[in-house]
Amino acid sequence: MRLALAQIDPIVGDLDGNRALIAGRIAEARAAGADLVVLPELAVTGYPPEDLLLRPGFLRAARDSLEQIAAETRDIVALVGVPLHDGELFNACAICADGKVTGWAKKRHLPNYGVFDEKRYFASGNELALVDVAGTRVGITICEDMWIPGPPTTELAAAGSELIVNLSASPFHVGRAEEREAIFSARARESNVSVALCNTVGSQDELVFDGHSLLIGDDGTVLARAPGFEETLFVVDLERPEAAGLAPLPDDLEQMRFALVLGLRDYVRKNGFDAVIVSVSGGVDSAVTAALAAEALGSERVHCVSMPSRYSSEGTRNDARRLAENLGCDFRELPIEPVMEAYTGVLAQSFAGRDADVAEENLQARIRGTLAMALSNKFGWLLVASGNKSELSVGYATLYGDMAGGFALLKDVFKTDVFRLARHLNERAGRELVPQSTIDRAPSAELREGQLDEDSLPPYSELDRVLEAYVEEDRSLDELSADGFDPDVVARAVALIDRSEYKRRQAPPGVRLRPKAFGRDRRTPITNRWRS
């Protein structure tokens, strides 16, 4: 049997566009001589459609679109992910052949953790679904069904399946592809059956889907692997799977880069923006953000704006300009001192008798946010915020200032990883994209004379280790201290994290890179007196 895994990038709610994409892949698979083409989970609607699933009109339109897709199945069998209203609502796979829907598979295991909320919408199916294709008995599962040991995989194998296919929309985080392969290989070994995965690719809001569709032998060996982070029709002959190729799995830095580039590119494309604006300060966060944006969109679609104050050093001002020159991006400089003088003049009577403090510092950040948003409004450019996960964790960010924007690209990237990415981007390019002086300079918000991040925060090398343990692994303060972390660093970091949730709740969406991303995965009450 010749199998085609259609690793596509649908858009949530774009039923017409998704139908054209799916029909095109079916036609390509037929032209390639495939007997069976597999589409991802909920390919008709895009994943996750969230509360669109509560709208009867949306479900009816999805079913009408499916019928049109099924009409394209001549001389080929297509397995297409779609919501099915059958008394209850199911996350389903339509079996399409001979120009019509000939059967259904319904997802049994509904994930309800992390980014998943499927029990809000779907009922669980319990029937086995098998189809004969070109003399091969094929069992059908949907995403989570293959992550759980036992049924339905074991039941499908016992029912005579020679190949079990899995329609997936499996969200990415760093290391996810390796984890997914290990689990699917275990299912293949447990049931002594070959397994094929068709995973979606692209991004939807914060979520990125990495593709990496697979064919795994009955001994758990990965026989063929599609490339990650790109659309492809991956055609595999079951008798000669090695001919399809085994695309390599990138290392962690490359996974981050791929995901960040894809996440921004899709967010811009799917939401109808022509260009983006990045506020470049001469610091490493905005430099990495601009460099990734230029890679994702092309330098001609990235506008860099520098907004120096009296506290901006000559070094950072020069680095902001050099960055734009290195990337080939539009650059403009808008000094904020006249605006700051106007603000402080208006506030002088109210602030009389009080020393300058964080209020004046934050005014500078908010002036920059206002000016960047003005450019965004005037020209229709998406403002991409450049704050990182370390800053967001501890609240070292200004609401309506540097947190302003429509998308926060580095929202799930710790500061130490920002530095790693900066070096990696330069190494890949074989030249200096991010100025080396930017990488070497001690981090500073430059909101007062001589300010350094480490005046207010522990060193990032220490802070990020605590953040990873506390935020990602849910370790308690006592456990962290017992693990050998500096008790003072732990106490400071945990206190800052716990009282900064109100800021995180107002942050823009951003690419999810880790299993405990803020917003999608880690949901903490704002009003909360528990202290670990």
C-alpha positions, 0 to 999 in steps of 0.5 A: 500500500502507498500511504500519503500523510498530508501534513498541512497548515489549516486556519481555524474557521477558514472552512473554504480555505481549508477545504481547498487545501485538503482537496488539493492534497487529496489530488496530489496524493492521487497523482502520486499513486497513493491508495490512502491519504491521511489528514490531521485532526480537525483539519476541516475546521482547524485546531483548536476551534474552541467555542466555535464548536458551540455554534450550530451554524459552524458545525453545519457548515463544517459538515457541508464542507466535509461532503464537498471534500468527500466528493473529491475521493475518486480512486483514493481513500481519505481520512479527514479530521472533522467535528461530528454532531451525532446526537452528541458532538465528537472529535471525529475522522470521516472515512471518505471513498468513492465520492462520499463519507462511508464511515466514521472514527470517533476519538475516545480519549479526550485530553483535558490538561495543559492547553487542552480543553476537549471535554468542554466540547466533545463526548467520548467515542467507544466504537472501533473503526477499521477500513480495508485499503489495497489489501491492508487492514487499517485501524484509525485513532485520533491524537490522544488515543495513541498516547494512552496505553491499551485501548483503542490501540490494543483492540484495533490490533486484536481486530486484525489491524496491520497498520494503525493510523493516527490523525493528530494536532499535537502542539509543540514544545521543546523536546515534544517530537522526541517524546511523541516518537517514544510514545508512539514507538511504545504503542507499536511494540505493545501491539506488534503493529505498524503505526502512522502519524499525520500531525498538523503543522503551523500555528494557532494563536500561542500554539505551534504544531511541528508536523514531524509525521511518521511511519513506525514499524511493528518493532517500534523502529521509526522507518520514515519521518517527515520534515518539521515546521513545514507543510508537505505531502509525505508519501510512503510505500509500506513495502519500502518505507526507507525511500521516503526518508528520515528527516532529522530532528533539530536540536533544542536551539533550532527547535526554538528558532523554527517554532518562533519563526513559524509562530510569528509568520503564521500569526501575521499571515493568518491575521492579515498583517502586512508588516511588523514593528519592533521597538529596538533598544540596543538590548538583546531581547529586542535584537533577537525579536527583530532578527527572528521577525526578519527571518520570518517575514523578510527584512522589508516587512520589519520596521525598527524604531529606537526611542532613546531617552536621556539615560540611553547610552551611546552604545545602545543607541548605536547598537539599535541602528547597527542591528537594523542595518545588519538586518536590512530593516527600516530604521527610525529614531524617535527621542522621547525626552520632549514627551517626558518633559511634557509628562513630568510638567503635567504631573509636577504639582501632583508629584510635588515633594516626592522623589523620582522613583519607579513612577518616572521610570515607567513613564518612559516605558509607557511613552515608548509603548504609546509611540510604537502603538501610534505607528502601529495604528497609522500604518497597520503594522503589528507591534511585536513586544520583546519581553522574555519569560524571565522578566514576565515571571518576576514582573520586571516589565511595565504594563502599557509600556514594554508589554504593549503589543499584539504579539509577544514573541519571546514570552516563553523564552527565558533570558539565558535562552535569549542570549543563546539564541542571539549567538545561534542566529549569528552563527547560522548567518555566518555574520553578525546579525545581533551586534556582539556588543549587545550580547556582551553588555550587561542587561539594563532597562536604562530607565535611570542613571547607571541602572542594571537588571541585577540591581533589582533581580538575581543574576539571570543564570541563577534566576532562570534555574529557579524559575524553571523549577518553580514555574515549569516543575511546580517545586515548592519554596522548601523543596527548592531550598532543599535542592541546593538553590540559594535560599535568598534567590529562591525567596526573592524570585518566588515572591516576585512571581507570586505577586505578578500574575496580574501583569501576566494576565494582561500580556499579549499572546506569544509562542508556546515553547514549554509545557508550562507556558503562561496563560495557556498552561499555567493558570494562577489566580490573581487574587491569591493569598497562598504562598508556598 
